[in-house]
Amino acid sequence: MKTEQPSSTDDMATTDGESRTTVLSPGIVESRNQTNRTQISDEIRAFLAGTNSGGGIIALFKSEFRTFFTIWMFITRVPSPSWVDLHPGYLMMGMSYFPVAGCVLGLIYAIVFDFVNISLELPAAIAASCLVSVGLYMTGCFHEDGLADSADGLGGGWSKSQVLKIMTDSRVGTFGCAALTMFLLIKVQLLGVLGASHWQLFECSGAAPAIVVSQTVARLSAPYLIRTREYIAEVGPKSPFYIFMVEAKYLVSWRRLAIATSFSLALACVMYGPIVSTVLIVVVLFVAHLMGNKGDYLLGGVMGDFLGSTICVCEIAALVLISARNGIVATYLSIRDEFESEGFQMANVYKNSSIRATFHFVLLSLALKGWLTFVGPPDMYDREDNKEDNDAKSSDNKAKDN
């Protein structure tokens, strides 16, 4: 997407008492999303009322075609047909096509990886870096931007209002830089470890099949969270557009979520077989559920940036599971064999290095969870109430002084 350069130094000056850090002139972003606002709102109500369901099978296919390309336009820089626009109703309906769009992107990345790794005979780590670079360009760092904003907000905000304010700030802070760096580093390392691609029905291996599956199943988290959580109206330059999505979120029906889940499961099954694919879907939905709980606690629901960060987290979780599936199975078999042996002794179990490392990790996780629960800071809502009380007292004191 092209950005407009400021015509003079005035564009970089202060506006309404606030320092501006963007090269876009005031109102540019808002103006892109304010066209035909009355018509859009009426169409959303028509969607919700089911009045757009007529027209037969041809109209249905045309509607679904437009729905997919609305999502494609939303998450990539690749052009869509000229008659497709970012209508928030079609956008919310299209959340069920998030895994499909992820699959298409994953196939493109896989072709890039195999070309660099096989045709150019460069190491897998280099091919993974090229793959990630192509992905960042094609999507315009769409989900990565959400990851950085969410990390800044969740890491630097003390109350709900502070978290939301930081997340909608266009600047990237320390938490965002750290999260983005670690995400890209871990992703490249995991793909490099997976190595050369091997395509075989139900028994794929290597980086290219893994990126196809991870790009697909990770995006299942978006329709799941929108269906099961409240969608928060965002503030900032994009709020005139996203405010419509709060109403249109109900278009993400259980049926559409089931379709998205079925597609993700089927694709993973073709690549890795039914057992691994089922575990992948369960793990991704579990991680998304945990992230949803975090969003409920900190934000009161989910929003665009938070959905993007969840997709990034789920992608890493999927790649870790694919990369470590042999080690996970080996650890499970070791634990099972030790407990089923006739001369079972806990000391012998602890001598197993794989079981010992797993035990230490579980113990550390439980200890940290207990410490944070009983010794951690006040509840988020208590902090918000205290902030509001302090703000009210400050306002009263200023009024008295005047």
GIJO-V316303 format. One record per helix or strand of 3 or more residues. SS is the DSSP state (A for helix, B for strand). FROM is the first residue (numbers start at 1). TO is the last residue. Records with the same first field share a line. If there is no record, write none. Layout:
SS: FROM-TO, FROM-TO
This chain:
A: 9-12, 28-32, 37-49, 56-75, 88-119, 124-139, 142-156, 160-167, 174-194, 207-218, 220-228, 239-251, 254-272, 274-298, 304-323, 325-340, 346-351, 353-375, 380-401
